[in-house]
């Protein structure tokens, strides 16, 4: 779980929300292990996607990684689901400008298709709170 581990490491370095981040990481590991569908992940992880500090910490960790997040990473779908759900401007800019741009330049179609699945799953639900 490269993404989850990177985000946890960033939370430990920044000394921000350690318990909450560990709780989130455990929820993601459980979702991946039990092979939850995107709609089930959406319900299970909804509370975390609305937490500004958690999502900003996640984006900070992802920006520090030289390689853009990949669909091959465990927990990728769960992280994309939460990042897409966020209302934070910095998170939206990262998703729209940096991440998708990196995928497009490297012809990473699989990653873009996963993002499309995530956005379709969130359709009508992302702004419900």
Secondary structure, DSSP 8 states (H G I E B T S, - for coil): -HHHHHHHHHHHHHT-SHHHHHHHHHHHHHHHHTT--HHHHHHHTHHHHT-HHHHHHHHHHHHHSSS---TTSTTHHHHHHHHHH---HHHHHIIIIIIHHHHHHTT-HHHHHHHHHHHHHHTTTTT--
